Amino acid sequence: MIRVILTVLLTFFLLTSASCVFANDAACAPEVAKHAENIAATLKNWDDVYLAYEKYRSCDDGSIAEGFSDSIGEILASNWASIITLGRLTKLDENFKIFVLHHVDETLSRATLHKIKENAHNRCPMRLIDLCGEIANSADH
């Protein structure tokens, strides 16, 4: 009996996981990708980045990914005071933090990466010291 229950649970888990993977692949239809590409590089604050992440994360590739990197890099370099908002959002959604850190990447200019590291090292609120360390680490690679 226990073996049957475990088999049913395992099957349910595998089917649920597979449907999530297929749902994410299907979520980036051409018209969705076009819209994502149009907005990814225009995001000006963390709330907008988070909304775009929720809506378009399955389209995060190629020029769309570069657009997300541009927006995230610009906010971290030029609007550091908003780090409090980023901290709040990343506490609510660990995957969003991974998304942001992933986009602090080599597509950003050296000057932008330098400014991000400088902000993370010199302007970090104490309660976000771990997040700032992760941001600085991402800017180093």
A tleap script that builds the chain and sets N, CA, C and O, in Angstrom:
source leaprc.protein.ff14SB
mol = sequence {
  NMET ILE ARG VAL ILE LEU THR VAL LEU LEU
  THR PHE PHE LEU LEU THR SER ALA SER CYS
  VAL PHE ALA ASN ASP ALA ALA CYS ALA PRO
  GLU VAL ALA LYS HIE ALA GLU ASN ILE ALA
  ALA THR LEU LYS ASN TRP ASP ASP VAL TYR
  LEU ALA TYR GLU LYS TYR ARG SER CYS ASP
  ASP GLY SER ILE ALA GLU GLY PHE SER ASP
  SER ILE GLY GLU ILE LEU ALA SER ASN TRP
  ALA SER ILE ILE THR LEU GLY ARG LEU THR
  LYS LEU ASP GLU ASN PHE LYS ILE PHE VAL
  LEU HIE HIE VAL ASP GLU THR LEU SER ARG
  ALA THR LEU HIE LYS ILE LYS GLU ASN ALA
  HIE ASN ARG CYS PRO MET ARG LEU ILE ASP
  LEU CYS GLY GLU ILE ALA ASN SER ALA ASP
  CHIE
}
set mol.1.N position { 0.824 -1.200 0.000 }
set mol.1.CA position { 0.000 0.000 0.000 }
set mol.1.C position { 0.869 1.265 0.000 }
set mol.1.O position { 0.621 2.196 -0.767 }
set mol.2.N position { 1.891 1.289 0.869 }
set mol.2.CA position { 2.776 2.455 0.928 }
set mol.2.C position { 3.500 2.632 -0.396 }
set mol.2.O position { 3.695 3.753 -0.864 }
set mol.3.N position { 3.897 1.518 -0.996 }
set mol.3.CA position { 4.589 1.573 -2.282 }
set mol.3.C position { 3.680 2.188 -3.357 }
set mol.3.O position { 4.150 2.966 -4.187 }
set mol.4.N position { 2.416 1.854 -3.349 }
set mol.4.CA position { 1.459 2.399 -4.310 }
set mol.4.C position { 1.307 3.905 -4.098 }
set mol.4.O position { 1.297 4.670 -5.062 }
set mol.5.N position { 1.192 4.323 -2.862 }
set mol.5.CA position { 1.050 5.748 -2.540 }
set mol.5.C position { 2.291 6.512 -2.996 }
set mol.5.O position { 2.182 7.580 -3.599 }
set mol.6.N position { 3.461 5.965 -2.707 }
set mol.6.CA position { 4.705 6.618 -3.126 }
set mol.6.C position { 4.804 6.708 -4.644 }
set mol.6.O position { 5.261 7.720 -5.175 }
set mol.7.N position { 4.383 5.665 -5.342 }
set mol.7.CA position { 4.404 5.671 -6.797 }
set mol.7.C position { 3.455 6.741 -7.344 }
set mol.7.O position { 3.801 7.468 -8.275 }
set mol.8.N position { 2.275 6.832 -6.767 }
set mol.8.CA position { 1.300 7.842 -7.198 }
set mol.8.C position { 1.858 9.244 -6.949 }
set mol.8.O position { 1.766 10.109 -7.820 }
set mol.9.N position { 2.433 9.472 -5.773 }
set mol.9.CA position { 3.003 10.784 -5.460 }
set mol.9.C position { 4.155 11.138 -6.390 }
set mol.9.O position { 4.239 12.271 -6.864 }
set mol.10.N position { 5.033 10.197 -6.654 }
set mol.10.CA position { 6.153 10.428 -7.554 }
set mol.10.C position { 5.660 10.745 -8.961 }
set mol.10.O position { 6.174 11.659 -9.606 }
set mol.11.N position { 4.677 10.006 -9.439 }
set mol.11.CA position { 4.103 10.255 -10.755 }
set mol.11.C position { 3.486 11.649 -10.818 }
set mol.11.O position { 3.688 12.380 -11.789 }
set mol.12.N position { 2.741 12.011 -9.794 }
set mol.12.CA position { 2.142 13.340 -9.733 }
set mol.12.C position { 3.225 14.414 -9.793 }
set mol.12.O position { 3.101 15.377 -10.550 }
set mol.13.N position { 4.278 14.257 -9.007 }
set mol.13.CA position { 5.376 15.225 -8.981 }
set mol.13.C position { 6.019 15.353 -10.356 }
set mol.13.O position { 6.254 16.466 -10.828 }
set mol.14.N position { 6.304 14.235 -10.999 }
set mol.14.CA position { 6.947 14.266 -12.316 }
set mol.14.C position { 6.058 14.924 -13.363 }
set mol.14.O position { 6.537 15.713 -14.178 }
set mol.15.N position { 4.775 14.606 -13.345 }
set mol.15.CA position { 3.850 15.216 -14.301 }
set mol.15.C position { 3.706 16.712 -14.060 }
set mol.15.O position { 3.665 17.497 -15.007 }
set mol.16.N position { 3.631 17.103 -12.807 }
set mol.16.CA position { 3.534 18.531 -12.478 }
set mol.16.C position { 4.781 19.262 -12.922 }
set mol.16.O position { 4.682 20.339 -13.510 }
set mol.17.N position { 5.950 18.710 -12.660 }
set mol.17.CA position { 7.208 19.333 -13.058 }
set mol.17.C position { 7.295 19.458 -14.565 }
set mol.17.O position { 7.687 20.504 -15.081 }
set mol.18.N position { 6.936 18.412 -15.269 }
set mol.18.CA position { 6.989 18.439 -16.729 }
set mol.18.C position { 6.039 19.476 -17.287 }
set mol.18.O position { 6.386 20.182 -18.233 }
set mol.19.N position { 4.841 19.583 -16.720 }
set mol.19.CA position { 3.887 20.562 -17.241 }
set mol.19.C position { 4.376 21.977 -17.005 }
set mol.19.O position { 4.102 22.860 -17.817 }
set mol.20.N position { 5.099 22.222 -15.903 }
set mol.20.CA position { 5.660 23.553 -15.657 }
set mol.20.C position { 6.713 23.891 -16.690 }
set mol.20.O position { 6.761 25.020 -17.179 }
set mol.21.N position { 7.558 22.931 -17.030 }
set mol.21.CA position { 8.588 23.165 -18.038 }
set mol.21.C position { 7.952 23.479 -19.375 }
set mol.21.O position { 8.358 24.427 -20.047 }
set mol.22.N position { 6.952 22.691 -19.776 }
set mol.22.CA position { 6.308 22.932 -21.059 }
set mol.22.C position { 5.531 24.240 -21.045 }
set mol.22.O position { 5.469 24.928 -22.064 }
set mol.23.N position { 4.947 24.592 -19.928 }
set mol.23.CA position { 4.212 25.856 -19.838 }
set mol.23.C position { 5.157 27.025 -20.027 }
set mol.23.O position { 4.804 27.993 -20.700 }
set mol.24.N position { 6.348 26.963 -19.451 }
set mol.24.CA position { 7.314 28.045 -19.611 }
set mol.24.C position { 7.774 28.157 -21.058 }
set mol.24.O position { 7.921 29.265 -21.573 }
set mol.25.N position { 8.004 27.022 -21.727 }
set mol.25.CA position { 8.416 27.065 -23.119 }
set mol.25.C position { 7.322 27.678 -23.983 }
set mol.25.O position { 7.610 28.489 -24.864 }
set mol.26.N position { 6.071 27.299 -23.738 }
set mol.26.CA position { 4.960 27.785 -24.535 }
set mol.26.C position { 4.657 29.248 -24.247 }
set mol.26.O position { 4.036 29.919 -25.072 }
set mol.27.N position { 5.081 29.758 -23.093 }
set mol.27.CA position { 4.737 31.112 -22.698 }
set mol.27.C position { 5.420 32.176 -23.549 }
set mol.27.O position { 4.986 33.328 -23.543 }
set mol.28.N position { 6.475 31.823 -24.280 }
set mol.28.CA position { 7.175 32.822 -25.077 }
set mol.28.C position { 6.799 32.703 -26.554 }
set mol.28.O position { 7.628 32.395 -27.410 }
set mol.29.N position { 5.552 32.953 -26.809 }
set mol.29.CA position { 5.073 32.980 -28.187 }
set mol.29.C position { 5.702 34.183 -28.902 }
set mol.29.O position { 6.121 35.135 -28.242 }
set mol.30.N position { 5.773 34.156 -30.209 }
set mol.30.CA position { 6.423 35.246 -30.949 }
set mol.30.C position { 5.904 36.645 -30.591 }
set mol.30.O position { 6.691 37.583 -30.470 }
set mol.31.N position { 4.598 36.786 -30.423 }
set mol.31.CA position { 4.067 38.115 -30.083 }
set mol.31.C position { 4.466 38.530 -28.665 }
set mol.31.O position { 4.657 39.716 -28.397 }
set mol.32.N position { 4.591 37.560 -27.761 }
set mol.32.CA position { 5.047 37.846 -26.394 }
set mol.32.C position { 6.514 38.257 -26.426 }
set mol.32.O position { 6.913 39.214 -25.763 }
set mol.33.N position { 7.318 37.525 -27.204 }
set mol.33.CA position { 8.744 37.847 -27.329 }
set mol.33.C position { 8.941 39.239 -27.914 }
set mol.33.O position { 9.826 39.976 -27.478 }
set mol.34.N position { 8.134 39.600 -28.882 }
set mol.34.CA position { 8.243 40.933 -29.500 }
set mol.34.C position { 7.970 42.019 -28.465 }
set mol.34.O position { 8.694 43.013 -28.399 }
set mol.35.N position { 6.947 41.835 -27.674 }
set mol.35.CA position { 6.638 42.822 -26.642 }
set mol.35.C position { 7.747 42.866 -25.592 }
set mol.35.O position { 8.145 43.944 -25.151 }
set mol.36.N position { 8.241 41.704 -25.195 }
set mol.36.CA position { 9.333 41.644 -24.215 }
set mol.36.C position { 10.565 42.378 -24.741 }
set mol.36.O position { 11.219 43.115 -24.003 }
set mol.37.N position { 10.871 42.174 -26.006 }
set mol.37.CA position { 12.036 42.841 -26.597 }
set mol.37.C position { 11.862 44.355 -26.614 }
set mol.37.O position { 12.826 45.097 -26.426 }
set mol.38.N position { 10.640 44.809 -26.839 }
set mol.38.CA position { 10.369 46.246 -26.875 }
set mol.38.C position { 10.523 46.914 -25.512 }
set mol.38.O position { 10.870 48.093 -25.442 }
set mol.39.N position { 10.271 46.182 -24.429 }
set mol.39.CA position { 10.302 46.841 -23.124 }
set mol.39.C position { 11.510 46.498 -22.257 }
set mol.39.O position { 11.828 47.246 -21.333 }
set mol.40.N position { 12.190 45.386 -22.534 }
set mol.40.CA position { 13.239 44.895 -21.634 }
set mol.40.C position { 14.310 45.943 -21.332 }
set mol.40.O position { 14.787 46.025 -20.200 }
set mol.41.N position { 14.690 46.731 -22.312 }
set mol.41.CA position { 15.763 47.716 -22.121 }
set mol.41.C position { 15.241 49.080 -21.675 }
set mol.41.O position { 16.014 50.033 -21.576 }
set mol.42.N position { 13.943 49.186 -21.407 }
set mol.42.CA position { 13.363 50.485 -21.060 }
set mol.42.C position { 12.911 50.579 -19.604 }
set mol.42.O position { 12.315 51.579 -19.206 }
set mol.43.N position { 13.185 49.562 -18.819 }
set mol.43.CA position { 12.699 49.503 -17.439 }
set mol.43.C position { 13.503 50.465 -16.567 }
set mol.43.O position { 14.732 50.474 -16.631 }
set mol.44.N position { 12.826 51.269 -15.758 }
set mol.44.CA position { 13.489 52.343 -15.008 }
set mol.44.C position { 13.527 52.133 -13.499 }
set mol.44.O position { 14.234 52.852 -12.793 }
set mol.45.N position { 12.764 51.139 -12.988 }
set mol.45.CA position { 12.751 50.916 -11.540 }
set mol.45.C position { 12.500 49.438 -11.258 }
set mol.45.O position { 12.102 48.678 -12.141 }
set mol.46.N position { 12.742 49.047 -10.004 }
set mol.46.CA position { 12.659 47.629 -9.640 }
set mol.46.C position { 11.254 47.064 -9.733 }
set mol.46.O position { 11.088 45.890 -10.064 }
set mol.47.N position { 10.243 47.866 -9.453 }
set mol.47.CA position { 8.879 47.355 -9.576 }
set mol.47.C position { 8.574 46.993 -11.024 }
set mol.47.O position { 7.950 45.965 -11.290 }
set mol.48.N position { 9.014 47.838 -11.969 }
set mol.48.CA position { 8.806 47.539 -13.386 }
set mol.48.C position { 9.619 46.324 -13.824 }
set mol.48.O position { 9.141 45.494 -14.597 }
set mol.49.N position { 10.861 46.224 -13.322 }
set mol.49.CA position { 11.684 45.054 -13.650 }
set mol.49.C position { 10.999 43.793 -13.142 }
set mol.49.O position { 10.944 42.782 -13.842 }
set mol.50.N position { 10.482 43.856 -11.933 }
set mol.50.CA position { 9.829 42.670 -11.364 }
set mol.50.C position { 8.592 42.273 -12.161 }
set mol.50.O position { 8.375 41.090 -12.424 }
set mol.51.N position { 7.786 43.250 -12.544 }
set mol.51.CA position { 6.601 42.944 -13.349 }
set mol.51.C position { 6.990 42.322 -14.686 }
set mol.51.O position { 6.354 41.370 -15.139 }
set mol.52.N position { 8.038 42.861 -15.321 }
set mol.52.CA position { 8.506 42.307 -16.597 }
set mol.52.C position { 9.077 40.902 -16.394 }
set mol.52.O position { 8.864 40.012 -17.218 }
set mol.53.N position { 9.794 40.713 -15.302 }
set mol.53.CA position { 10.329 39.385 -14.969 }
set mol.53.C position { 9.189 38.374 -14.829 }
set mol.53.O position { 9.264 37.273 -15.373 }
set mol.54.N position { 8.154 38.744 -14.113 }
set mol.54.CA position { 7.025 37.829 -13.935 }
set mol.54.C position { 6.352 37.489 -15.262 }
set mol.54.O position { 5.939 36.352 -15.488 }
set mol.55.N position { 6.250 38.477 -16.122 }
set mol.55.CA position { 5.520 38.289 -17.370 }
set mol.55.C position { 6.364 37.653 -18.474 }
set mol.55.O position { 5.848 36.878 -19.280 }
set mol.56.N position { 7.672 37.978 -18.515 }
set mol.56.CA position { 8.500 37.598 -19.664 }
set mol.56.C position { 9.715 36.736 -19.331 }
set mol.56.O position { 10.577 36.554 -20.190 }
set mol.57.N position { 9.813 36.208 -18.131 }
set mol.57.CA position { 11.023 35.452 -17.783 }
set mol.57.C position { 11.250 34.256 -18.690 }
set mol.57.O position { 12.394 33.838 -18.869 }
set mol.58.N position { 10.210 33.702 -19.261 }
set mol.58.CA position { 10.400 32.573 -20.176 }
set mol.58.C position { 10.992 33.016 -21.512 }
set mol.58.O position { 11.406 32.177 -22.312 }
set mol.59.N position { 11.036 34.310 -21.758 }
set mol.59.CA position { 11.607 34.857 -22.996 }
set mol.59.C position { 13.017 35.397 -22.779 }
set mol.59.O position { 13.559 36.071 -23.656 }
set mol.60.N position { 13.605 35.118 -21.651 }
set mol.60.CA position { 14.886 35.708 -21.260 }
set mol.60.C position { 16.047 35.061 -22.013 }
set mol.60.O position { 16.744 34.193 -21.489 }
set mol.61.N position { 16.235 35.509 -23.259 }
set mol.61.CA position { 17.297 34.969 -24.095 }
set mol.61.C position { 17.633 36.001 -25.169 }
set mol.61.O position { 16.795 36.836 -25.510 }
set mol.62.N position { 18.838 35.951 -25.695 }
set mol.62.CA position { 19.241 36.791 -26.809 }
set mol.62.C position { 19.089 38.272 -26.532 }
set mol.62.O position { 19.515 38.762 -25.486 }
set mol.63.N position { 18.486 38.982 -27.463 }
set mol.63.CA position { 18.366 40.440 -27.336 }
set mol.63.C position { 17.452 40.840 -26.177 }
set mol.63.O position { 17.616 41.917 -25.605 }
set mol.64.N position { 16.503 39.994 -25.832 }
set mol.64.CA position { 15.635 40.280 -24.685 }
set mol.64.C position { 16.469 40.243 -23.409 }
set mol.64.O position { 16.336 41.120 -22.556 }
set mol.65.N position { 17.316 39.247 -23.275 }
set mol.65.CA position { 18.193 39.138 -22.102 }
set mol.65.C position { 19.138 40.339 -22.034 }
set mol.65.O position { 19.378 40.879 -20.954 }
set mol.66.N position { 19.669 40.752 -23.170 }
set mol.66.CA position { 20.543 41.930 -23.187 }
set mol.66.C position { 19.779 43.179 -22.753 }
set mol.66.O position { 20.329 44.038 -22.064 }
set mol.67.N position { 18.528 43.277 -23.152 }
set mol.67.CA position { 17.709 44.408 -22.721 }
set mol.67.C position { 17.491 44.400 -21.219 }
set mol.67.O position { 17.591 45.440 -20.569 }
set mol.68.N position { 17.195 43.235 -20.665 }
set mol.68.CA position { 17.067 43.138 -19.207 }
set mol.68.C position { 18.374 43.534 -18.528 }
set mol.68.O position { 18.357 44.247 -17.525 }
set mol.69.N position { 19.492 43.086 -19.059 }
set mol.69.CA position { 20.788 43.446 -18.480 }
set mol.69.C position { 21.005 44.956 -18.528 }
set mol.69.O position { 21.478 45.543 -17.555 }
set mol.70.N position { 20.667 45.583 -19.641 }
set mol.70.CA position { 20.818 47.040 -19.757 }
set mol.70.C position { 20.014 47.759 -18.682 }
set mol.70.O position { 20.521 48.656 -18.008 }
set mol.71.N position { 18.760 47.359 -18.529 }
set mol.71.CA position { 17.904 48.015 -17.530 }
set mol.71.C position { 18.430 47.786 -16.118 }
set mol.71.O position { 18.536 48.728 -15.333 }
set mol.72.N position { 18.754 46.559 -15.797 }
set mol.72.CA position { 19.231 46.221 -14.451 }
set mol.72.C position { 20.552 46.910 -14.171 }
set mol.72.O position { 20.753 47.447 -13.082 }
set mol.73.N position { 21.452 46.901 -15.136 }
set mol.73.CA position { 22.736 47.584 -14.967 }
set mol.73.C position { 22.575 49.073 -14.735 }
set mol.73.O position { 23.249 49.647 -13.880 }
set mol.74.N position { 21.694 49.698 -15.483 }
set mol.74.CA position { 21.472 51.138 -15.343 }
set mol.74.C position { 20.887 51.481 -13.971 }
set mol.74.O position { 21.302 52.459 -13.350 }
set mol.75.N position { 19.946 50.699 -13.506 }
set mol.75.CA position { 19.355 50.961 -12.190 }
set mol.75.C position { 20.403 50.799 -11.098 }
set mol.75.O position { 20.497 51.635 -10.199 }
set mol.76.N position { 21.192 49.728 -11.168 }
set mol.76.CA position { 22.216 49.503 -10.138 }
set mol.76.C position { 23.321 50.550 -10.185 }
set mol.76.O position { 23.887 50.893 -9.148 }
set mol.77.N position { 23.633 51.059 -11.364 }
set mol.77.CA position { 24.699 52.050 -11.489 }
set mol.77.C position { 24.216 53.464 -11.182 }
set mol.77.O position { 24.938 54.234 -10.550 }
set mol.78.N position { 23.021 53.813 -11.615 }
set mol.78.CA position { 22.570 55.205 -11.554 }
set mol.78.C position { 21.450 55.491 -10.568 }
set mol.78.O position { 21.188 56.650 -10.248 }
set mol.79.N position { 20.792 54.460 -10.089 }
set mol.79.CA position { 19.684 54.664 -9.166 }
set mol.79.C position { 19.863 53.764 -7.945 }
set mol.79.O position { 18.942 53.054 -7.542 }
set mol.80.N position { 21.048 53.804 -7.373 }
set mol.80.CA position { 21.387 52.904 -6.272 }
set mol.80.C position { 20.457 53.080 -5.071 }
set mol.80.O position { 20.229 52.121 -4.335 }
set mol.81.N position { 19.930 54.250 -4.860 }
set mol.81.CA position { 19.049 54.484 -3.705 }
set mol.81.C position { 17.856 53.533 -3.704 }
set mol.81.O position { 17.255 53.296 -2.656 }
set mol.82.N position { 17.515 52.998 -4.848 }
set mol.82.CA position { 16.383 52.072 -4.936 }
set mol.82.C position { 16.748 50.651 -4.502 }
set mol.82.O position { 15.926 49.744 -4.628 }
set mol.83.N position { 17.948 50.447 -4.001 }
set mol.83.CA position { 18.386 49.114 -3.561 }
set mol.83.C position { 17.460 48.558 -2.473 }
set mol.83.O position { 17.315 47.342 -2.344 }
set mol.84.N position { 16.846 49.430 -1.707 }
set mol.84.CA position { 15.895 48.997 -0.665 }
set mol.84.C position { 14.728 48.249 -1.314 }
set mol.84.O position { 14.301 47.204 -0.822 }
set mol.85.N position { 14.223 48.784 -2.407 }
set mol.85.CA position { 13.129 48.121 -3.125 }
set mol.85.C position { 13.586 46.777 -3.671 }
set mol.85.O position { 12.860 45.787 -3.579 }
set mol.86.N position { 14.793 46.738 -4.242 }
set mol.86.CA position { 15.313 45.461 -4.732 }
set mol.86.C position { 15.424 44.463 -3.583 }
set mol.86.O position { 15.062 43.297 -3.740 }
set mol.87.N position { 15.913 44.904 -2.451 }
set mol.87.CA position { 16.016 44.018 -1.291 }
set mol.87.C position { 14.667 43.444 -0.883 }
set mol.87.O position { 14.560 42.258 -0.572 }
set mol.88.N position { 13.644 44.281 -0.885 }
set mol.88.CA position { 12.288 43.826 -0.529 }
set mol.88.C position { 11.792 42.776 -1.523 }
set mol.88.O position { 11.248 41.745 -1.128 }
set mol.89.N position { 11.982 43.044 -2.796 }
set mol.89.CA position { 11.491 42.118 -3.823 }
set mol.89.C position { 12.248 40.792 -3.811 }
set mol.89.O position { 11.654 39.734 -4.024 }
set mol.90.N position { 13.551 40.846 -3.564 }
set mol.90.CA position { 14.328 39.603 -3.560 }
set mol.90.C position { 14.051 38.766 -2.322 }
set mol.90.O position { 14.230 37.548 -2.347 }
set mol.91.N position { 13.614 39.401 -1.239 }
set mol.91.CA position { 13.216 38.624 -0.060 }
set mol.91.C position { 11.907 37.888 -0.321 }
set mol.91.O position { 11.686 36.796 0.204 }
set mol.92.N position { 11.055 38.480 -1.122 }
set mol.92.CA position { 9.778 37.854 -1.468 }
set mol.92.C position { 9.938 36.763 -2.515 }
set mol.92.O position { 9.157 35.812 -2.548 }
set mol.93.N position { 10.944 36.894 -3.368 }
set mol.93.CA position { 11.097 35.976 -4.501 }
set mol.93.C position { 12.578 35.728 -4.770 }
set mol.93.O position { 13.239 36.526 -5.435 }
set mol.94.N position { 13.087 34.624 -4.250 }
set mol.94.CA position { 14.504 34.261 -4.419 }
set mol.94.C position { 14.872 34.120 -5.892 }
set mol.94.O position { 15.994 34.443 -6.282 }
set mol.95.N position { 13.950 33.645 -6.703 }
set mol.95.CA position { 14.232 33.498 -8.137 }
set mol.95.C position { 14.423 34.845 -8.815 }
set mol.95.O position { 15.169 34.948 -9.789 }
set mol.96.N position { 13.762 35.871 -8.314 }
set mol.96.CA position { 13.974 37.208 -8.866 }
set mol.96.C position { 15.402 37.667 -8.575 }
set mol.96.O position { 16.042 38.279 -9.431 }
set mol.97.N position { 15.899 37.380 -7.385 }
set mol.97.CA position { 17.289 37.733 -7.064 }
set mol.97.C position { 18.244 37.039 -8.034 }
set mol.97.O position { 19.176 37.663 -8.540 }
set mol.98.N position { 18.016 35.765 -8.290 }
set mol.98.CA position { 18.857 35.022 -9.230 }
set mol.98.C position { 18.793 35.667 -10.614 }
set mol.98.O position { 19.812 35.799 -11.292 }
set mol.99.N position { 17.600 36.063 -11.022 }
set mol.99.CA position { 17.403 36.735 -12.312 }
set mol.99.C position { 18.218 38.021 -12.380 }
set mol.99.O position { 18.923 38.256 -13.362 }
set mol.100.N position { 18.127 38.851 -11.348 }
set mol.100.CA position { 18.857 40.127 -11.320 }
set mol.100.C position { 20.358 39.873 -11.361 }
set mol.100.O position { 21.064 40.478 -12.167 }
set mol.101.N position { 20.848 38.996 -10.509 }
set mol.101.CA position { 22.282 38.719 -10.460 }
set mol.101.C position { 22.786 38.172 -11.791 }
set mol.101.O position { 23.896 38.490 -12.218 }
set mol.102.N position { 21.983 37.362 -12.434 }
set mol.102.CA position { 22.336 36.804 -13.750 }
set mol.102.C position { 22.531 37.914 -14.782 }
set mol.102.O position { 23.330 37.772 -15.707 }
set mol.103.N position { 21.807 39.010 -14.622 }
set mol.103.CA position { 21.861 40.098 -15.606 }
set mol.103.C position { 22.898 41.170 -15.283 }
set mol.103.O position { 23.005 42.163 -16.002 }
set mol.104.N position { 23.644 40.982 -14.231 }
set mol.104.CA position { 24.820 41.816 -13.997 }
set mol.104.C position { 25.945 41.034 -14.665 }
set mol.104.O position { 26.631 40.238 -14.024 }
set mol.105.N position { 26.123 41.273 -15.956 }
set mol.105.CA position { 26.942 40.384 -16.769 }
set mol.105.C position { 27.881 41.124 -17.704 }
set mol.105.O position { 27.980 42.351 -17.666 }
set mol.106.N position { 28.566 40.365 -18.542 }
set mol.106.CA position { 29.580 40.905 -19.446 }
set mol.106.C position { 29.022 41.762 -20.570 }
set mol.106.O position { 29.790 42.396 -21.294 }
set mol.107.N position { 27.696 41.797 -20.737 }
set mol.107.CA position { 27.134 42.675 -21.764 }
set mol.107.C position { 27.130 44.128 -21.307 }
set mol.107.O position { 26.960 45.033 -22.124 }
set mol.108.N position { 27.315 44.360 -20.016 }
set mol.108.CA position { 27.372 45.726 -19.483 }
set mol.108.C position { 28.769 46.300 -19.697 }
set mol.108.O position { 29.755 45.564 -19.727 }
set mol.109.N position { 28.839 47.599 -19.843 }
set mol.109.CA position { 30.140 48.239 -20.044 }
set mol.109.C position { 30.999 48.125 -18.789 }
set mol.109.O position { 30.490 47.931 -17.684 }
set mol.110.N position { 32.300 48.248 -18.981 }
set mol.110.CA position { 33.214 48.226 -17.828 }
set mol.110.C position { 32.881 49.345 -16.852 }
set mol.110.O position { 32.929 49.153 -15.637 }
set mol.111.N position { 32.544 50.510 -17.383 }
set mol.111.CA position { 32.210 51.649 -16.523 }
set mol.111.C position { 30.976 51.351 -15.675 }
set mol.111.O position { 30.938 51.677 -14.488 }
set mol.112.N position { 29.973 50.736 -16.284 }
set mol.112.CA position { 28.757 50.392 -15.547 }
set mol.112.C position { 29.059 49.355 -14.475 }
set mol.112.O position { 28.617 49.492 -13.334 }
set mol.113.N position { 29.811 48.320 -14.834 }
set mol.113.CA position { 30.176 47.293 -13.858 }
set mol.113.C position { 30.993 47.890 -12.713 }
set mol.113.O position { 30.803 47.521 -11.554 }
set mol.114.N position { 31.901 48.810 -13.037 }
set mol.114.CA position { 32.714 49.464 -12.001 }
set mol.114.C position { 31.823 50.270 -11.047 }
set mol.114.O position { 32.003 50.219 -9.830 }
set mol.115.N position { 30.876 51.003 -11.600 }
set mol.115.CA position { 29.969 51.807 -10.777 }
set mol.115.C position { 29.101 50.911 -9.893 }
set mol.115.O position { 28.849 51.239 -8.733 }
set mol.116.N position { 28.652 49.802 -10.428 }
set mol.116.CA position { 27.846 48.856 -9.642 }
set mol.116.C position { 28.664 48.325 -8.470 }
set mol.116.O position { 28.179 48.287 -7.339 }
set mol.117.N position { 29.903 47.917 -8.737 }
set mol.117.CA position { 30.770 47.414 -7.658 }
set mol.117.C position { 31.028 48.500 -6.619 }
set mol.117.O position { 31.000 48.242 -5.416 }
set mol.118.N position { 31.275 49.699 -7.091 }
set mol.118.CA position { 31.512 50.831 -6.183 }
set mol.118.C position { 30.294 51.078 -5.289 }
set mol.118.O position { 30.433 51.267 -4.081 }
set mol.119.N position { 29.125 51.076 -5.879 }
set mol.119.CA position { 27.892 51.247 -5.102 }
set mol.119.C position { 27.723 50.132 -4.085 }
set mol.119.O position { 27.410 50.383 -2.921 }
set mol.120.N position { 27.929 48.904 -4.529 }
set mol.120.CA position { 27.742 47.750 -3.643 }
set mol.120.C position { 28.715 47.786 -2.471 }
set mol.120.O position { 28.358 47.403 -1.357 }
set mol.121.N position { 29.922 48.237 -2.710 }
set mol.121.CA position { 30.934 48.276 -1.650 }
set mol.121.C position { 30.787 49.488 -0.722 }
set mol.121.O position { 31.044 49.390 0.478 }
set mol.122.N position { 30.378 50.614 -1.275 }
set mol.122.CA position { 30.422 51.873 -0.509 }
set mol.122.C position { 29.068 52.440 -0.093 }
set mol.122.O position { 29.011 53.312 0.774 }
set mol.123.N position { 27.995 51.969 -0.683 }
set mol.123.CA position { 26.694 52.582 -0.417 }
set mol.123.C position { 25.635 51.578 0.021 }
set mol.123.O position { 24.440 51.848 -0.098 }
set mol.124.N position { 26.050 50.453 0.514 }
set mol.124.CA position { 25.110 49.398 0.857 }
set mol.124.C position { 24.533 49.586 2.256 }
set mol.124.O position { 25.288 49.762 3.212 }
set mol.125.N position { 23.215 49.553 2.392 }
set mol.125.CA position { 22.618 49.555 3.727 }
set mol.125.C position { 23.019 48.271 4.469 }
set mol.125.O position { 23.084 47.198 3.869 }
set mol.126.N position { 23.278 48.386 5.742 }
set mol.126.CA position { 23.749 47.240 6.527 }
set mol.126.C position { 22.821 46.029 6.409 }
set mol.126.O position { 23.293 44.894 6.352 }
set mol.127.N position { 21.524 46.259 6.373 }
set mol.127.CA position { 20.596 45.123 6.336 }
set mol.127.C position { 20.612 44.389 4.993 }
set mol.127.O position { 20.029 43.312 4.869 }
set mol.128.N position { 21.273 44.965 3.994 }
set mol.128.CA position { 21.338 44.329 2.676 }
set mol.128.C position { 22.761 43.920 2.304 }
set mol.128.O position { 23.069 43.724 1.128 }
set mol.129.N position { 23.619 43.791 3.304 }
set mol.129.CA position { 25.034 43.519 3.055 }
set mol.129.C position { 25.244 42.232 2.250 }
set mol.129.O position { 26.129 42.182 1.396 }
set mol.130.N position { 24.454 41.209 2.506 }
set mol.130.CA position { 24.588 39.957 1.743 }
set mol.130.C position { 24.215 40.158 0.276 }
set mol.130.O position { 24.922 39.694 -0.619 }
set mol.131.N position { 23.112 40.844 0.034 }
set mol.131.CA position { 22.690 41.122 -1.336 }
set mol.131.C position { 23.738 41.963 -2.054 }
set mol.131.O position { 24.073 41.685 -3.205 }
set mol.132.N position { 24.253 42.983 -1.387 }
set mol.132.CA position { 25.267 43.836 -2.001 }
set mol.132.C position { 26.523 43.030 -2.339 }
set mol.132.O position { 27.140 43.251 -3.381 }
set mol.133.N position { 26.900 42.106 -1.468 }
set mol.133.CA position { 28.036 41.249 -1.763 }
set mol.133.C position { 27.808 40.393 -3.008 }
set mol.133.O position { 28.716 40.208 -3.818 }
set mol.134.N position { 26.604 39.880 -3.152 }
set mol.134.CA position { 26.279 39.069 -4.316 }
set mol.134.C position { 26.276 39.926 -5.590 }
set mol.134.O position { 26.704 39.472 -6.651 }
set mol.135.N position { 25.793 41.154 -5.475 }
set mol.135.CA position { 25.808 42.057 -6.631 }
set mol.135.C position { 27.248 42.372 -7.028 }
set mol.135.O position { 27.591 42.320 -8.209 }
set mol.136.N position { 28.091 42.696 -6.049 }
set mol.136.CA position { 29.502 42.985 -6.334 }
set mol.136.C position { 30.173 41.780 -6.981 }
set mol.136.O position { 30.937 41.931 -7.935 }
set mol.137.N position { 29.892 40.588 -6.469 }
set mol.137.CA position { 30.442 39.356 -7.048 }
set mol.137.C position { 30.032 39.193 -8.504 }
set mol.137.O position { 30.861 38.851 -9.347 }
set mol.138.N position { 28.760 39.436 -8.807 }
set mol.138.CA position { 28.285 39.315 -10.177 }
set mol.138.C position { 28.965 40.328 -11.077 }
set mol.138.O position { 29.264 40.026 -12.232 }
set mol.139.N position { 29.212 41.519 -10.568 }
set mol.139.CA position { 29.868 42.562 -11.350 }
set mol.139.C position { 31.335 42.250 -11.602 }
set mol.139.O position { 31.936 42.791 -12.530 }
set mol.140.N position { 31.910 41.387 -10.787 }
set mol.140.CA position { 33.309 40.989 -10.955 }
set mol.140.C position { 33.494 39.939 -12.055 }
set mol.140.O position { 34.604 39.778 -12.561 }
set mol.141.N position { 32.471 39.247 -12.420 }
set mol.141.CA position { 32.625 38.141 -13.371 }
set mol.141.C position { 32.179 38.490 -14.738 }
set mol.141.O position { 32.250 37.657 -15.642 }
savepdb mol mol.pdb
quit
